[in-house]
Amino acid sequence: MLETLLKWDISLFRLINQAHNPFMDELMFLISTKWLWIPFYALILFFLIKKNNTRNLIILLLGIGLTITSTDQFTSSLLKPSIKRYRPCQVESGLDFDVHRVNNKCGGKYGFASSHSANFFGLATFLALVFRDPRWNSAFFAAAFLVAYSRIYLGVHYPLDVFAGALIGISFGWLWWRISQIFR
């Protein structure tokens, strides 16, 4: 069963990664950069400041910080070095086709689970629970999905890497939101 799942994972990776063009290359590369998201974060911060007193704002910002730190450390410091699944863009992955890479970027040696995916889904979950507004929640999860998709498109993660990252992010986002509610 695991072998079949991994074959599907590679097939879906190939489908996404091999359907590229110059415009999408630049767009997906941009989506994966942290600088693109600064205006989005600033807008979120503006509304958090506007709708919360100082005490609640500090608790929420701590919750966001702990969510991202937890997801990032869990994926980067625990899972990647423990599981040691090579990124598809690494020669050691053993793929029998050329992986399309943008700007010759690959990232670290191992890719399971995706830190980008975990971080964005963690943030999306935490914020969705704070805002509880379908329009905002759609924007949060659309951003997380776009980042996760971009990681596959760019050839640095398999679909299972980003799916696992999403589950990890959702779990930590919910956990830290629940903990933050104790102190609000």
BELZIGI-V159198 format. One record per pair of residues at least 24 apart in sequence whose C-alpha atoms are under 6 Angstrom apart, sorted by sequence separation. I is the first residue (numbers start at 1). GAP is how many residues later the second one is. D is the distance in Angstrom with one decimal. If there is no record, write none. Layout:
((I & GAP & D) (I & GAP & D))
//
This chain:
((86 & 24 & 4.4) (87 & 24 & 4.8) (120 & 24 & 4.9) (85 & 25 & 5.3) (86 & 25 & 5.9) (84 & 26 & 5.5) (85 & 27 & 5.8) (80 & 30 & 5.6) (117 & 31 & 5.0) (80 & 32 & 5.3) (75 & 38 & 5.6) (75 & 40 & 5.6) (72 & 43 & 5.4) (117 & 45 & 5.4) (121 & 45 & 5.3) (125 & 45 & 5.6) (111 & 46 & 5.9) (71 & 47 & 5.6) (114 & 47 & 5.2) (118 & 47 & 4.1) (122 & 47 & 3.7) (126 & 47 & 4.6) (71 & 48 & 5.6) (113 & 48 & 4.5) (114 & 48 & 5.1) (117 & 48 & 5.0) (118 & 48 & 4.9) (121 & 48 & 4.8) (122 & 48 & 4.9) (125 & 48 & 5.2) (126 & 48 & 6.0) (112 & 49 & 4.9) (117 & 49 & 5.4) (121 & 49 & 5.6) (106 & 50 & 5.5) (118 & 50 & 5.7) (119 & 50 & 5.9) (122 & 50 & 6.0) (68 & 51 & 5.2) (113 & 51 & 5.8) (114 & 51 & 4.9) (118 & 51 & 4.1) (122 & 51 & 4.3) (126 & 51 & 5.6) (102 & 52 & 5.9) (113 & 52 & 5.2) (101 & 53 & 5.5) (101 & 54 & 5.5) (100 & 55 & 6.0) (89 & 66 & 5.6) (89 & 67 & 5.7) (88 & 68 & 5.9) (87 & 69 & 5.6) (87 & 70 & 5.7) (71 & 98 & 5.9) (67 & 105 & 5.8) (67 & 106 & 5.5) (63 & 113 & 5.6) (32 & 115 & 5.7) (28 & 122 & 5.0) (56 & 128 & 5.9) (17 & 136 & 4.5) (16 & 137 & 5.6) (13 & 145 & 5.6) (9 & 150 & 6.0))
//
